[in-house]
Amino acid sequence: MRKTLTALFLTLIFLTCTLHGKAQNDSLIIRQIFDEVLTKGRAYSNLSDLCLNIGHRLSGSEGAAKSVKWGYDVLKKSGADTVYLMEVEVPVWNRGTVERVAVQMGTKGSGQGKRELHACSLGGSVGTGGKIKAEIIEVQGIAELKKLSEAALKGKIVFFNRPMDSRKISTFEAYGGCVDQRYAGAGEASRMGAVGVIVRSMSLAIDEHPHTGGMAYPDSVQRIPAMAISTTDAEWLHQFGANKTVQIEMESDCEFKGYAKSSNVIGELWGYESPQDIMVVGGHLDSWDKGQGAHDDGAGVNQSIEVLRLFKTLGIKPKRTLRVILFMNEENGNMGGKTYAQKVADKKETHVLAVESDRGGFTPRGFAVEGTQNEIDFIAGFRELLEPYGLHYFEKGYAGVDIGPLQRGDKAPLPNLLMLGLVPDSQRYFDYHHADTDTIDKVNPRELHLGAGAMAAMIYLLDRYSK
Amino acid sequence: MRKTLTALFLTLIFLTCTLHGKAQNDSLIIRQIFDEVLTKGRAYSNLSDLCLNIGHRLSGSEGAAKSVKWGYDVLKKSGADTVYLMEVEVPVWNRGTVERVAVQMGTKGSGQGKRELHACSLGGSVGTGGKIKAEIIEVQGIAELKKLSEAALKGKIVFFNRPMDSRKISTFEAYGGCVDQRYAGAGEASRMGAVGVIVRSMSLAIDEHPHTGGMAYPDSVQRIPAMAISTTDAEWLHQFGANKTVQIEMESDCEFKGYAKSSNVIGELWGYESPQDIMVVGGHLDSWDKGQGAHDDGAGVNQSIEVLRLFKTLGIKPKRTLRVILFMNEENGNMGGKTYAQKVADKKETHVLAVESDRGGFTPRGFAVEGTQNEIDFIAGFRELLEPYGLHYFEKGYAGVDIGPLQRGDKAPLPNLLMLGLVPDSQRYFDYHHADTDTIDKVNPRELHLGAGAMAAMIYLLDRYSK
């Protein structure tokens, strides 16, 4: 929106006078969008197909390759003017076949057995190379770890056990305040001489499902294995380990397997007025290798495709080109997002808008906007049109990982790009996130479809009211 | 609020000037309420106990009797100043042991078998007295039924098949536009000579679970049996019956068993300033005899109890008396609500506020207010304090069945009573409503607790800012 968004805000005064006149027509079109998606929406049946016939799809896996073909076909069927693949080089990590964390229940030689915990390797971790047996040291996070001496940590396994803060109303805020343990805990522990880490699953649910997720090592440290344990096991281990020495055994044969070729899948509905101006809507096609990647992010992918289908089916012709992107590799590298942004810069394409859905397929509440207060106010000006559909939240916030590399600002290739993230109700998201439980039965068709309708309505309005 | 609510609105101008000063303290107290309920909330564990150890509890059943004792004990433990029972005479209806709807798959004598549908008797229906076999006539509702001739309906079974309108954003609106078929369909069909009715389940989910629910007969008609069939079966039967005559068989031994004594359960936290002024908060303790009555309305009952516990635990002393009422018999008679309202009138008690939760334990969005525009505006004035907790909806609307008989208005005993209904997200509610699937695993602890927090915060604000 170099040329467009600047003009967009100049039209604000004009709009204030005319919005009431136009609003009637807009409200009819928005009503059509929601009527269509709530009665004949395809996002849920397409998501069911992805979840049940392909399942999880970690970058470089067979599932990921199948999902690329699936995405290509579904975009074609949904009425895209063109569908194409964009090559993306992705890292390949493989979980292997062994992932165990066991607690020694008595002192050595006492003959007591081991208690197996519900555990899984963290994505990106190295394997254990056989069994690792060591004493654990529980900490409530990296800050507490750093207060310990290297002598105390030498040869130990660090147990990161700070829970997500249940007082946060947005569970994403709770996650953000906690996930450093998973992402960076192993690196920090290794720096101080530890031989492995186990991390309490990032979940507000107290249950037996371990949650995987990305982690990475700084270049400078020895790579030590990192695994997640379920929240019930973390609570139990905390109690069991109080005032005594606890030995655990870790075993994992996960490994990094190098790089492979994969793809972003892209479908377009060409603009009738300025097709060279691009409006992106997307989610990520890859998922962790647990469950079916239903909410994360099969939901966002299928909502994005549905936006295109809604425009096409209802005959809503966008002025600018609507580009649906099913990004590859959000979970462990974001190479899809990075590659796409690089291509945009290389081609000097004009992007005016990017909307991402990657917070689950729950009832939509509104949008997080990466923009100035003026821009947020402008978007919040649509409130009256959108509130009948339960959309009330229009606040400054992070739009999404996949579109993140498109950056806005003076130094970026796209200085005035407007970026939005769909914000659904967040209460249940982390119950399923990256776990075996992220399956299609956790998705409600109406909630998913309301989200697709919300994105379609917002894109329709922004396309119409920017010049 | 004879004296109080009138004054309440006179204070509006005063409040506009001072609310900003007070808001800081209020926001701290509201934060305490949500911190407590999100970290140490008891509503979910109490609800689990009710669901798993008692289960469903239709009026007059053993479950209902147990739930009265349960409610008494939980209110005691939650810190009520007093707990007592209020006798309520309730109708007793029993499902019996047989409930079948089967479709004859071929013409008579062709030797083809029957297809059994997923069916259940509607609450209040008479049994079939053996098997009823008759041809079905499908209609899309009572209006269509009335256009048919009595000759066409004589001896037939009417199949009411109008689905809930999925275009409605509020599923309660969709339910309201459809439930006449279930409630009054049998009476209307009987009036025209039909011998039975089957009704498409009131649900937006397309699945195999039949949903029961209340129905009643006008005095003047022959009582004919009424059953619900699942939405999948309704869709199938519609297709199967297109352009051909279909015979079905109904069988049910449900029956009305007269009347029994039961109770509302009431707990109070006495007001320190005007204890004679009552603020009611409640839900209904009875449930249909399907599932566990988790969302309907174990959720509301336990949220109401939690409001009292929150006030007690946090040392929030109400000016007026907070009266928690676990109403009996909302589902098939509302005798708890009616009896309570009669006692209030008899005793000439002053009620200033009544808040009900009976729309499921999902993420709260706000409140429906039975009141004047001035009153709604006053309540919406708390928006700034409540929006951080996801509460954004403050609109005119129906407050609830249990508190309904308390009526407001010139001719009622309580002319200025303010009545509010908690409004949670409605998308999933009718998937489970009155069906085997309304079980504790469908309730998310955080969503339930946020609803309790919302009620506590609203009651705190209204108690504080009315004079």
Interface residues (C-beta under 8 A of the other chain):
Chain A: F34 D35 L38 T39 S166 R167 I169 T171 L204 T363 R365 P388 Y389 G390 H392 Y393 D425 Q427 R428 D431 N444 R446 E447 L450
Chain B: F34 D35 L38 T39 S166 R167 I169 T171 L204 T363 R365 P388 Y389 G390 H392 Y393 D425 Q427 R428 D431 N444 R446 E447 L450
